[in-house]
Amino acid sequence: MEPAQGFTDLVVWQRAHQFVLSTYAATRLYPKEERYCLTSQFRRAAISIAANIAESFRKRSVREKIRFLEIAEASLEECRYFLILSNDLDYALNEYQTPQLEETSKILRSYVYQLRRSMS
Protein backbone atom coordinates (compact mmCIF):
# COMPACT_ATOMS: atom_id res chain seq x y z
CA MET A 1 0.00 0.00 0.00
CA GLU A 2 1.41 3.37 -1.01
CA PRO A 3 1.71 6.18 1.54
CA ALA A 4 -1.04 8.78 1.48
CA GLN A 5 -0.30 11.69 -0.85
CA GLY A 6 -2.94 13.92 0.72
CA PHE A 7 -5.45 13.84 3.54
CA THR A 8 -8.17 12.61 1.15
CA ASP A 9 -6.22 9.34 0.83
CA LEU A 10 -6.65 8.65 4.56
CA VAL A 11 -9.43 6.14 5.26
CA VAL A 12 -10.14 7.88 8.57
CA TRP A 13 -10.75 11.19 6.77
CA GLN A 14 -12.95 9.46 4.16
CA ARG A 15 -15.13 7.97 6.92
CA ALA A 16 -15.29 11.29 8.77
CA HIS A 17 -16.30 13.07 5.55
CA GLN A 18 -19.11 10.55 4.98
CA PHE A 19 -20.30 11.27 8.53
CA VAL A 20 -20.36 15.02 7.75
CA LEU A 21 -22.49 14.37 4.67
CA SER A 22 -24.94 12.17 6.59
CA THR A 23 -25.11 14.77 9.38
CA TYR A 24 -26.09 17.44 6.86
CA ALA A 25 -28.74 15.13 5.38
CA ALA A 26 -30.19 14.28 8.80
CA THR A 27 -30.19 17.82 10.19
CA ARG A 28 -32.04 19.13 7.13
CA LEU A 29 -35.04 17.34 8.64
CA TYR A 30 -34.72 18.92 12.10
CA PRO A 31 -37.31 21.51 13.16
CA LYS A 32 -36.67 25.04 11.90
CA GLU A 33 -36.31 26.35 15.46
CA GLU A 34 -33.15 24.21 15.78
CA ARG A 35 -31.45 25.88 12.78
CA TYR A 36 -29.25 28.16 14.91
CA CYS A 37 -28.87 25.78 17.82
CA LEU A 38 -28.62 21.99 17.55
CA THR A 39 -28.45 21.88 13.75
CA SER A 40 -25.61 24.40 13.63
CA GLN A 41 -23.67 22.89 16.54
CA PHE A 42 -24.02 19.33 15.24
CA ARG A 43 -22.83 20.32 11.77
CA ARG A 44 -19.87 22.29 13.12
CA ALA A 45 -18.79 19.41 15.36
CA ALA A 46 -19.05 16.93 12.48
CA ILE A 47 -17.03 19.21 10.21
CA SER A 48 -14.44 19.62 12.96
CA ILE A 49 -13.73 15.88 12.96
CA ALA A 50 -12.84 15.79 9.26
CA ALA A 51 -11.18 19.23 9.27
CA ASN A 52 -8.83 18.39 12.14
CA ILE A 53 -7.87 15.09 10.52
CA ALA A 54 -7.11 17.04 7.34
CA GLU A 55 -5.11 19.65 9.23
CA SER A 56 -3.09 16.98 11.04
CA PHE A 57 -1.93 15.53 7.75
CA ARG A 58 0.57 18.31 6.97
CA LYS A 59 1.87 18.76 10.51
CA ARG A 60 5.58 17.97 10.63
CA SER A 61 5.92 16.50 14.09
CA VAL A 62 4.09 13.44 15.34
CA ARG A 63 3.14 15.35 18.50
CA GLU A 64 1.44 18.04 16.42
CA LYS A 65 -0.38 15.42 14.36
CA ILE A 66 -1.64 13.75 17.53
CA ARG A 67 -2.78 17.08 18.98
CA PHE A 68 -5.05 17.73 16.00
CA LEU A 69 -6.29 14.15 15.98
CA GLU A 70 -7.18 14.48 19.67
CA ILE A 71 -9.24 17.56 18.81
CA ALA A 72 -10.97 15.42 16.16
CA GLU A 73 -11.64 12.78 18.84
CA ALA A 74 -13.18 15.41 21.12
CA SER A 75 -15.43 16.63 18.30
CA LEU A 76 -16.42 13.04 17.64
CA GLU A 77 -17.56 12.70 21.25
CA GLU A 78 -19.53 15.92 20.89
CA CYS A 79 -21.29 14.39 17.87
CA ARG A 80 -21.97 11.23 19.87
CA TYR A 81 -23.86 13.39 22.37
CA PHE A 82 -25.77 15.20 19.59
CA LEU A 83 -26.91 11.81 18.25
CA ILE A 84 -28.19 10.87 21.71
CA LEU A 85 -29.92 14.23 22.11
CA SER A 86 -31.46 14.06 18.63
CA ASN A 87 -32.80 10.61 19.41
CA ASP A 88 -34.20 11.70 22.78
CA LEU A 89 -35.92 14.67 21.11
CA ASP A 90 -37.42 12.33 18.49
CA TYR A 91 -35.76 14.19 15.62
CA ALA A 92 -35.27 12.38 12.35
CA LEU A 93 -32.09 10.36 12.42
CA ASN A 94 -30.09 8.92 9.61
CA GLU A 95 -29.88 5.21 10.45
CA TYR A 96 -26.29 5.12 9.25
CA GLN A 97 -25.00 7.91 11.46
CA THR A 98 -24.32 5.93 14.62
CA PRO A 99 -22.50 3.09 12.81
CA GLN A 100 -20.56 5.67 10.76
CA LEU A 101 -19.54 7.50 13.91
CA GLU A 102 -18.49 4.26 15.61
CA GLU A 103 -16.43 3.18 12.61
CA THR A 104 -14.76 6.59 12.39
CA SER A 105 -14.03 6.50 16.12
CA LYS A 106 -12.45 3.06 15.89
CA ILE A 107 -10.23 3.99 12.93
CA LEU A 108 -9.25 7.32 14.52
CA ARG A 109 -8.31 5.67 17.84
CA SER A 110 -6.21 3.13 15.96
CA TYR A 111 -4.47 5.86 13.95
CA VAL A 112 -3.62 7.85 17.10
CA TYR A 113 -2.40 4.67 18.81
CA GLN A 114 -0.08 3.88 15.88
CA LEU A 115 1.32 7.41 15.91
CA ARG A 116 1.95 7.23 19.66
CA ARG A 117 3.75 3.91 19.25
CA SER A 118 5.95 5.44 16.54
CA MET A 119 7.14 8.00 19.11
CA SER A 120 8.39 5.31 21.52
C-alpha positions in Angstrom: 0.0 0.0 0.0 1.4 3.4 -1.0 1.7 6.2 1.5 -1.0 8.8 1.5 -0.3 11.7 -0.8 -2.9 13.9 0.7 -5.4 13.8 3.5 -8.2 12.6 1.2 -6.2 9.3 0.8 -6.7 8.6 4.6 -9.4 6.1 5.3 -10.1 7.9 8.6 -10.7 11.2 6.8 -12.9 9.5 4.2 -15.1 8.0 6.9 -15.3 11.3 8.8 -16.3 13.1 5.5 -19.1 10.6 5.0 -20.3 11.3 8.5 -20.4 15.0 7.8 -22.5 14.4 4.7 -24.9 12.2 6.6 -25.1 14.8 9.4 -26.1 17.4 6.9 -28.7 15.1 5.4 -30.2 14.3 8.8 -30.2 17.8 10.2 -32.0 19.1 7.1 -35.0 17.3 8.6 -34.7 18.9 12.1 -37.3 21.5 13.2 -36.7 25.0 11.9 -36.3 26.4 15.5 -33.2 24.2 15.8 -31.4 25.9 12.8 -29.2 28.2 14.9 -28.9 25.8 17.8 -28.6 22.0 17.6 -28.4 21.9 13.7 -25.6 24.4 13.6 -23.7 22.9 16.5 -24.0 19.3 15.2 -22.8 20.3 11.8 -19.9 22.3 13.1 -18.8 19.4 15.4 -19.0 16.9 12.5 -17.0 19.2 10.2 -14.4 19.6 13.0 -13.7 15.9 13.0 -12.8 15.8 9.3 -11.2 19.2 9.3 -8.8 18.4 12.1 -7.9 15.1 10.5 -7.1 17.0 7.3 -5.1 19.6 9.2 -3.1 17.0 11.0 -1.9 15.5 7.7 0.6 18.3 7.0 1.9 18.8 10.5 5.6 18.0 10.6 5.9 16.5 14.1 4.1 13.4 15.3 3.1 15.4 18.5 1.4 18.0 16.4 -0.4 15.4 14.4 -1.6 13.7 17.5 -2.8 17.1 19.0 -5.0 17.7 16.0 -6.3 14.1 16.0 -7.2 14.5 19.7 -9.2 17.6 18.8 -11.0 15.4 16.2 -11.6 12.8 18.8 -13.2 15.4 21.1 -15.4 16.6 18.3 -16.4 13.0 17.6 -17.6 12.7 21.3 -19.5 15.9 20.9 -21.3 14.4 17.9 -22.0 11.2 19.9 -23.9 13.4 22.4 -25.8 15.2 19.6 -26.9 11.8 18.3 -28.2 10.9 21.7 -29.9 14.2 22.1 -31.5 14.1 18.6 -32.8 10.6 19.4 -34.2 11.7 22.8 -35.9 14.7 21.1 -37.4 12.3 18.5 -35.8 14.2 15.6 -35.3 12.4 12.4 -32.1 10.4 12.4 -30.1 8.9 9.6 -29.9 5.2 10.4 -26.3 5.1 9.2 -25.0 7.9 11.5 -24.3 5.9 14.6 -22.5 3.1 12.8 -20.6 5.7 10.8 -19.5 7.5 13.9 -18.5 4.3 15.6 -16.4 3.2 12.6 -14.8 6.6 12.4 -14.0 6.5 16.1 -12.5 3.1 15.9 -10.2 4.0 12.9 -9.3 7.3 14.5 -8.3 5.7 17.8 -6.2 3.1 16.0 -4.5 5.9 14.0 -3.6 7.8 17.1 -2.4 4.7 18.8 -0.1 3.9 15.9 1.3 7.4 15.9 2.0 7.2 19.7 3.8 3.9 19.2 5.9 5.4 16.5 7.1 8.0 19.1 8.4 5.3 21.5 
